[in-house]
Amino acid sequence: MIRNAVLSSVALLALAGCNAPEAAKSPEQKAPESAAPAAAPDAAAAEVLTAQGYGPLRIGMTQAEVDAAVGPPPANVAEAEPSECRQYHPPRAPEGLLVMTEKGVLTRLTAIKGSTFKTADGVGIGYDGEQLKTNYGAAARFSPHKYVEAPAGYLTTWPGAGHLLGTYVADPAARGLVFEIGQDGKVASIHAGGPSIQYVEGCS
């Protein structure tokens, strides 16, 4: 009787030991499922226009880096624009995105009609200008348009550097956004990058 009882106890312990590894493996098998969604925010961030850049493009890149990311400038652009400053639509860039390079460095990105991407605040082409002013408040400065009558104008913001508002910025390290508002009161273009966002006519 005692021998049978001992054998029964050993059998139960062995059975419990066989089941233990399966229970231990369960958390490891589920881990990849919970980790997968973490990649989504990074992918979404790449589709947002910021003062620092858009997608693989970052203000301050060399011309060679821009070419590798979205393709070289079309031949006719290279011939028509002076080498000191070029503004063009790269062959692999999304529709409605212009890049500006000055002396071989990416200094500005511009969203124009036809673009569907937006800023981190959800502002894109066609956004209401008055609502935009309200959204930014004292963090941005509005100035009249150089060629078009009101309500057209420029709303400029230098994130994290409010002291730059109302001044002409020359520091190449500065990063900001300029929303150009058309005569219809809607955002017509968005410039993102360094001091060149202050240009009103292409490279000038």
TORBA-35470 format. One record per residue (C-alpha): residue in one letter; residue number from 1; x negated, y negated, z. Coordinates in Angstrom, 2 decimals, padded with zeros to 5 digits. Example, Ala and Ser with C-alpha at 12.3 -4.5 7.8 and 13.67 -1.06 7.14 Angstrom:
2
<node rofi="A" tinu="1" X="-012.30" Y="004.50" Z="007.80"/>
<node rofi="S" tinu="2" X="-013.67" Y="001.06" Z="007.14"/>
//
This chain:
204
<node rofi="M" tinu="1" X="000.00" Y="000.00" Z="000.00"/>
<node rofi="I" tinu="2" X="-002.78" Y="-002.40" Z="000.98"/>
<node rofi="R" tinu="3" X="-004.73" Y="-001.54" Z="-002.20"/>
<node rofi="N" tinu="4" X="-001.64" Y="-002.25" Z="-004.34"/>
<node rofi="A" tinu="5" X="-001.08" Y="-005.58" Z="-002.62"/>
<node rofi="V" tinu="6" X="-004.72" Y="-006.62" Z="-003.25"/>
<node rofi="L" tinu="7" X="-004.46" Y="-005.62" Z="-006.91"/>
<node rofi="S" tinu="8" X="-001.23" Y="-007.63" Z="-007.28"/>
<node rofi="S" tinu="9" X="-002.87" Y="-010.72" Z="-005.78"/>
<node rofi="V" tinu="10" X="-005.88" Y="-010.41" Z="-008.11"/>
<node rofi="A" tinu="11" X="-003.55" Y="-010.06" Z="-011.12"/>
<node rofi="L" tinu="12" X="-001.63" Y="-013.22" Z="-010.15"/>
<node rofi="L" tinu="13" X="-004.85" Y="-015.21" Z="-009.72"/>
<node rofi="A" tinu="14" X="-006.13" Y="-014.01" Z="-013.11"/>
<node rofi="L" tinu="15" X="-002.85" Y="-014.99" Z="-014.75"/>
<node rofi="A" tinu="16" X="-003.00" Y="-018.48" Z="-013.20"/>
<node rofi="G" tinu="17" X="-006.58" Y="-018.84" Z="-014.39"/>
<node rofi="C" tinu="18" X="-005.59" Y="-017.98" Z="-017.97"/>
<node rofi="N" tinu="19" X="-002.89" Y="-020.67" Z="-017.99"/>
<node rofi="A" tinu="20" X="-005.12" Y="-023.41" Z="-016.51"/>
<node rofi="P" tinu="21" X="-007.20" Y="-024.19" Z="-019.65"/>
<node rofi="E" tinu="22" X="-004.05" Y="-024.71" Z="-021.72"/>
<node rofi="A" tinu="23" X="-002.72" Y="-027.28" Z="-019.23"/>
<node rofi="A" tinu="24" X="-006.09" Y="-029.04" Z="-019.18"/>
<node rofi="K" tinu="25" X="-006.18" Y="-029.31" Z="-022.96"/>
<node rofi="S" tinu="26" X="-002.77" Y="-030.97" Z="-023.23"/>
<node rofi="P" tinu="27" X="-003.91" Y="-034.54" Z="-022.34"/>
<node rofi="E" tinu="28" X="-006.84" Y="-034.24" Z="-024.77"/>
<node rofi="Q" tinu="29" X="-004.56" Y="-033.14" Z="-027.60"/>
<node rofi="K" tinu="30" X="-002.18" Y="-036.11" Z="-027.05"/>
<node rofi="A" tinu="31" X="-004.90" Y="-038.76" Z="-026.72"/>
<node rofi="P" tinu="32" X="-005.30" Y="-039.49" Z="-030.46"/>
<node rofi="E" tinu="33" X="-001.56" Y="-040.18" Z="-030.79"/>
<node rofi="S" tinu="34" X="-001.59" Y="-042.91" Z="-028.11"/>
<node rofi="A" tinu="35" X="-004.80" Y="-044.48" Z="-029.48"/>
<node rofi="A" tinu="36" X="-003.63" Y="-044.77" Z="-033.12"/>
<node rofi="P" tinu="37" X="-001.42" Y="-047.92" Z="-032.78"/>
<node rofi="A" tinu="38" X="-004.39" Y="-049.94" Z="-031.47"/>
<node rofi="A" tinu="39" X="-005.63" Y="-050.50" Z="-035.05"/>
<node rofi="A" tinu="40" X="-002.48" Y="-052.35" Z="-036.09"/>
<node rofi="P" tinu="41" X="-003.25" Y="-055.77" Z="-034.46"/>
<node rofi="D" tinu="42" X="-006.69" Y="-055.88" Z="-036.14"/>
<node rofi="A" tinu="43" X="-005.16" Y="-055.18" Z="-039.55"/>
<node rofi="A" tinu="44" X="-002.52" Y="-057.87" Z="-039.01"/>
<node rofi="A" tinu="45" X="-005.14" Y="-060.40" Z="-037.90"/>
<node rofi="A" tinu="46" X="-007.00" Y="-059.93" Z="-041.19"/>
<node rofi="E" tinu="47" X="-003.95" Y="-061.28" Z="-043.07"/>
<node rofi="V" tinu="48" X="-003.82" Y="-064.57" Z="-041.14"/>
<node rofi="L" tinu="49" X="-005.36" Y="-067.85" Z="-042.34"/>
<node rofi="T" tinu="50" X="-007.33" Y="-069.51" Z="-039.54"/>
<node rofi="A" tinu="51" X="-009.85" Y="-072.32" Z="-039.25"/>
<node rofi="Q" tinu="52" X="-012.52" Y="-069.58" Z="-039.28"/>
<node rofi="G" tinu="53" X="-011.40" Y="-067.79" Z="-042.45"/>
<node rofi="Y" tinu="54" X="-009.08" Y="-065.23" Z="-043.98"/>
<node rofi="G" tinu="55" X="-009.50" Y="-061.45" Z="-044.36"/>
<node rofi="P" tinu="56" X="-013.14" Y="-060.64" Z="-045.18"/>
<node rofi="L" tinu="57" X="-013.95" Y="-064.31" Z="-045.83"/>
<node rofi="R" tinu="58" X="-015.55" Y="-066.35" Z="-043.07"/>
<node rofi="I" tinu="59" X="-016.51" Y="-070.01" Z="-043.24"/>
<node rofi="G" tinu="60" X="-020.31" Y="-070.22" Z="-043.38"/>
<node rofi="M" tinu="61" X="-020.79" Y="-067.17" Z="-045.63"/>
<node rofi="T" tinu="62" X="-023.34" Y="-067.42" Z="-048.41"/>
<node rofi="Q" tinu="63" X="-022.25" Y="-067.36" Z="-052.05"/>
<node rofi="A" tinu="64" X="-023.66" Y="-063.84" Z="-052.34"/>
<node rofi="E" tinu="65" X="-021.54" Y="-062.68" Z="-049.37"/>
<node rofi="V" tinu="66" X="-018.42" Y="-064.27" Z="-050.87"/>
<node rofi="D" tinu="67" X="-019.12" Y="-062.58" Z="-054.21"/>
<node rofi="A" tinu="68" X="-019.51" Y="-059.21" Z="-052.49"/>
<node rofi="A" tinu="69" X="-016.24" Y="-059.66" Z="-050.56"/>
<node rofi="V" tinu="70" X="-013.89" Y="-060.97" Z="-053.27"/>
<node rofi="G" tinu="71" X="-015.86" Y="-061.14" Z="-056.51"/>
<node rofi="P" tinu="72" X="-017.95" Y="-063.86" Z="-058.21"/>
<node rofi="P" tinu="73" X="-016.55" Y="-067.11" Z="-059.62"/>
<node rofi="P" tinu="74" X="-015.20" Y="-066.92" Z="-063.17"/>
<node rofi="A" tinu="75" X="-017.76" Y="-067.90" Z="-065.81"/>
<node rofi="N" tinu="76" X="-015.78" Y="-070.95" Z="-066.92"/>
<node rofi="V" tinu="77" X="-015.71" Y="-072.28" Z="-063.33"/>
<node rofi="A" tinu="78" X="-019.45" Y="-071.87" Z="-062.98"/>
<node rofi="E" tinu="79" X="-019.90" Y="-073.89" Z="-066.17"/>
<node rofi="A" tinu="80" X="-017.31" Y="-076.56" Z="-065.41"/>
<node rofi="E" tinu="81" X="-018.18" Y="-077.28" Z="-061.77"/>
<node rofi="P" tinu="82" X="-021.51" Y="-078.61" Z="-060.51"/>
<node rofi="S" tinu="83" X="-023.55" Y="-076.06" Z="-058.60"/>
<node rofi="E" tinu="84" X="-023.41" Y="-078.24" Z="-055.48"/>
<node rofi="C" tinu="85" X="-019.66" Y="-077.65" Z="-055.08"/>
<node rofi="R" tinu="86" X="-017.25" Y="-075.13" Z="-056.63"/>
<node rofi="Q" tinu="87" X="-013.59" Y="-074.46" Z="-055.97"/>
<node rofi="Y" tinu="88" X="-011.99" Y="-071.45" Z="-057.61"/>
<node rofi="H" tinu="89" X="-009.79" Y="-068.37" Z="-057.24"/>
<node rofi="P" tinu="90" X="-011.97" Y="-065.24" Z="-056.86"/>
<node rofi="P" tinu="91" X="-010.90" Y="-062.20" Z="-058.91"/>
<node rofi="R" tinu="92" X="-010.22" Y="-060.02" Z="-055.85"/>
<node rofi="A" tinu="93" X="-008.70" Y="-062.69" Z="-053.61"/>
<node rofi="P" tinu="94" X="-004.94" Y="-062.72" Z="-052.91"/>
<node rofi="E" tinu="95" X="-002.74" Y="-064.90" Z="-055.09"/>
<node rofi="G" tinu="96" X="-002.72" Y="-068.55" Z="-054.08"/>
<node rofi="L" tinu="97" X="-006.10" Y="-068.54" Z="-052.29"/>
<node rofi="L" tinu="98" X="-008.89" Y="-070.88" Z="-053.40"/>
<node rofi="V" tinu="99" X="-012.41" Y="-070.79" Z="-052.02"/>
<node rofi="M" tinu="100" X="-014.82" Y="-073.72" Z="-051.93"/>
<node rofi="T" tinu="101" X="-018.57" Y="-073.25" Z="-051.79"/>
<node rofi="E" tinu="102" X="-021.02" Y="-076.10" Z="-051.32"/>
<node rofi="K" tinu="103" X="-024.72" Y="-075.61" Z="-051.95"/>
<node rofi="G" tinu="104" X="-024.17" Y="-071.86" Z="-051.84"/>
<node rofi="V" tinu="105" X="-022.16" Y="-071.78" Z="-048.59"/>
<node rofi="L" tinu="106" X="-018.42" Y="-071.14" Z="-048.07"/>
<node rofi="T" tinu="107" X="-017.02" Y="-074.31" Z="-046.50"/>
<node rofi="R" tinu="108" X="-013.29" Y="-074.22" Z="-047.17"/>
<node rofi="L" tinu="109" X="-010.34" Y="-071.96" Z="-047.98"/>
<node rofi="T" tinu="110" X="-007.11" Y="-073.35" Z="-049.41"/>
<node rofi="A" tinu="111" X="-003.64" Y="-071.83" Z="-049.58"/>
<node rofi="I" tinu="112" X="-001.61" Y="-073.18" Z="-052.50"/>
<node rofi="K" tinu="113" X="001.71" Y="-072.48" Z="-054.23"/>
<node rofi="G" tinu="114" X="002.14" Y="-068.77" Z="-054.84"/>
<node rofi="S" tinu="115" X="000.48" Y="-067.67" Z="-051.61"/>
<node rofi="T" tinu="116" X="002.43" Y="-065.57" Z="-049.12"/>
<node rofi="F" tinu="117" X="-000.02" Y="-065.47" Z="-046.21"/>
<node rofi="K" tinu="118" X="000.38" Y="-067.77" Z="-043.20"/>
<node rofi="T" tinu="119" X="-001.46" Y="-069.22" Z="-040.23"/>
<node rofi="A" tinu="120" X="-001.38" Y="-067.57" Z="-036.80"/>
<node rofi="D" tinu="121" X="001.57" Y="-069.88" Z="-035.96"/>
<node rofi="G" tinu="122" X="003.55" Y="-068.58" Z="-038.94"/>
<node rofi="V" tinu="123" X="003.06" Y="-071.69" Z="-041.09"/>
<node rofi="G" tinu="124" X="002.89" Y="-071.15" Z="-044.84"/>
<node rofi="I" tinu="125" X="003.59" Y="-072.98" Z="-048.08"/>
<node rofi="G" tinu="126" X="007.07" Y="-074.50" Z="-047.98"/>
<node rofi="Y" tinu="127" X="007.18" Y="-074.89" Z="-044.18"/>
<node rofi="D" tinu="128" X="009.08" Y="-077.96" Z="-042.95"/>
<node rofi="G" tinu="129" X="006.72" Y="-080.87" Z="-042.31"/>
<node rofi="E" tinu="130" X="008.72" Y="-082.46" Z="-039.49"/>
<node rofi="Q" tinu="131" X="008.97" Y="-079.16" Z="-037.66"/>
<node rofi="L" tinu="132" X="005.22" Y="-078.75" Z="-038.11"/>
<node rofi="K" tinu="133" X="004.56" Y="-082.13" Z="-036.49"/>
<node rofi="T" tinu="134" X="006.78" Y="-081.16" Z="-033.58"/>
<node rofi="N" tinu="135" X="005.02" Y="-077.83" Z="-033.17"/>
<node rofi="Y" tinu="136" X="001.55" Y="-079.38" Z="-032.95"/>
<node rofi="G" tinu="137" X="002.44" Y="-082.54" Z="-031.07"/>
<node rofi="A" tinu="138" X="-000.65" Y="-084.32" Z="-029.70"/>
<node rofi="A" tinu="139" X="-002.91" Y="-081.48" Z="-030.88"/>
<node rofi="A" tinu="140" X="-002.77" Y="-082.83" Z="-034.46"/>
<node rofi="R" tinu="141" X="-002.98" Y="-086.19" Z="-036.21"/>
<node rofi="F" tinu="142" X="-000.76" Y="-087.25" Z="-039.11"/>
<node rofi="S" tinu="143" X="-002.02" Y="-089.63" Z="-041.78"/>
<node rofi="P" tinu="144" X="-000.34" Y="-091.00" Z="-044.95"/>
<node rofi="H" tinu="145" X="-000.93" Y="-089.28" Z="-048.26"/>
<node rofi="K" tinu="146" X="-003.48" Y="-090.99" Z="-050.49"/>
<node rofi="Y" tinu="147" X="-001.34" Y="-090.83" Z="-053.64"/>
<node rofi="V" tinu="148" X="002.22" Y="-089.81" Z="-052.73"/>
<node rofi="E" tinu="149" X="004.82" Y="-091.80" Z="-050.81"/>
<node rofi="A" tinu="150" X="006.24" Y="-090.74" Z="-047.44"/>
<node rofi="P" tinu="151" X="007.14" Y="-088.29" Z="-046.09"/>
<node rofi="A" tinu="152" X="004.03" Y="-086.94" Z="-047.82"/>
<node rofi="G" tinu="153" X="000.84" Y="-086.92" Z="-045.77"/>
<node rofi="Y" tinu="154" X="-001.82" Y="-084.87" Z="-044.04"/>
<node rofi="L" tinu="155" X="-001.53" Y="-083.20" Z="-040.64"/>
<node rofi="T" tinu="156" X="-005.00" Y="-082.45" Z="-039.29"/>
<node rofi="T" tinu="157" X="-005.98" Y="-080.35" Z="-036.29"/>
<node rofi="W" tinu="158" X="-009.36" Y="-079.32" Z="-034.88"/>
<node rofi="P" tinu="159" X="-008.55" Y="-076.45" Z="-032.48"/>
<node rofi="G" tinu="160" X="-010.42" Y="-076.81" Z="-029.21"/>
<node rofi="A" tinu="161" X="-011.89" Y="-080.17" Z="-030.28"/>
<node rofi="G" tinu="162" X="-009.12" Y="-082.74" Z="-029.87"/>
<node rofi="H" tinu="163" X="-011.67" Y="-085.53" Z="-029.51"/>
<node rofi="L" tinu="164" X="-012.33" Y="-085.22" Z="-033.26"/>
<node rofi="L" tinu="165" X="-008.79" Y="-086.31" Z="-034.18"/>
<node rofi="G" tinu="166" X="-008.69" Y="-089.63" Z="-035.96"/>
<node rofi="T" tinu="167" X="-012.39" Y="-089.55" Z="-036.88"/>
<node rofi="Y" tinu="168" X="-014.25" Y="-088.50" Z="-040.00"/>
<node rofi="V" tinu="169" X="-015.92" Y="-085.23" Z="-039.01"/>
<node rofi="A" tinu="170" X="-019.39" Y="-084.49" Z="-040.38"/>
<node rofi="D" tinu="171" X="-020.50" Y="-081.69" Z="-038.05"/>
<node rofi="P" tinu="172" X="-020.84" Y="-078.53" Z="-040.23"/>
<node rofi="A" tinu="173" X="-020.03" Y="-076.39" Z="-037.19"/>
<node rofi="A" tinu="174" X="-016.57" Y="-077.98" Z="-036.75"/>
<node rofi="R" tinu="175" X="-013.58" Y="-075.85" Z="-037.77"/>
<node rofi="G" tinu="176" X="-010.10" Y="-077.13" Z="-038.45"/>
<node rofi="L" tinu="177" X="-006.91" Y="-077.06" Z="-040.51"/>
<node rofi="V" tinu="178" X="-005.30" Y="-079.68" Z="-042.73"/>
<node rofi="F" tinu="179" X="-001.69" Y="-079.23" Z="-043.80"/>
<node rofi="E" tinu="180" X="-000.89" Y="-081.31" Z="-046.88"/>
<node rofi="I" tinu="181" X="002.78" Y="-082.26" Z="-046.91"/>
<node rofi="G" tinu="182" X="004.42" Y="-083.10" Z="-050.24"/>
<node rofi="Q" tinu="183" X="007.00" Y="-085.74" Z="-051.08"/>
<node rofi="D" tinu="184" X="009.73" Y="-083.15" Z="-050.45"/>
<node rofi="G" tinu="185" X="008.62" Y="-082.97" Z="-046.82"/>
<node rofi="K" tinu="186" X="007.34" Y="-079.41" Z="-047.15"/>
<node rofi="V" tinu="187" X="003.83" Y="-078.01" Z="-046.74"/>
<node rofi="A" tinu="188" X="002.26" Y="-077.99" Z="-050.21"/>
<node rofi="S" tinu="189" X="-001.21" Y="-076.68" Z="-049.31"/>
<node rofi="I" tinu="190" X="-003.26" Y="-075.66" Z="-046.30"/>
<node rofi="H" tinu="191" X="-007.01" Y="-076.27" Z="-046.03"/>
<node rofi="A" tinu="192" X="-009.03" Y="-074.27" Z="-043.52"/>
<node rofi="G" tinu="193" X="-012.71" Y="-074.55" Z="-042.63"/>
<node rofi="G" tinu="194" X="-015.34" Y="-077.19" Z="-041.93"/>
<node rofi="P" tinu="195" X="-015.59" Y="-080.92" Z="-042.73"/>
<node rofi="S" tinu="196" X="-014.63" Y="-080.29" Z="-046.37"/>
<node rofi="I" tinu="197" X="-010.99" Y="-079.82" Z="-045.29"/>
<node rofi="Q" tinu="198" X="-010.93" Y="-083.63" Z="-045.28"/>
<node rofi="Y" tinu="199" X="-011.50" Y="-083.85" Z="-049.06"/>
<node rofi="V" tinu="200" X="-008.41" Y="-085.06" Z="-050.91"/>
<node rofi="E" tinu="201" X="-009.54" Y="-084.31" Z="-054.47"/>
<node rofi="G" tinu="202" X="-011.15" Y="-080.90" Z="-054.81"/>
<node rofi="C" tinu="203" X="-014.82" Y="-081.36" Z="-053.98"/>
<node rofi="S" tinu="204" X="-014.49" Y="-085.03" Z="-053.04"/>
//
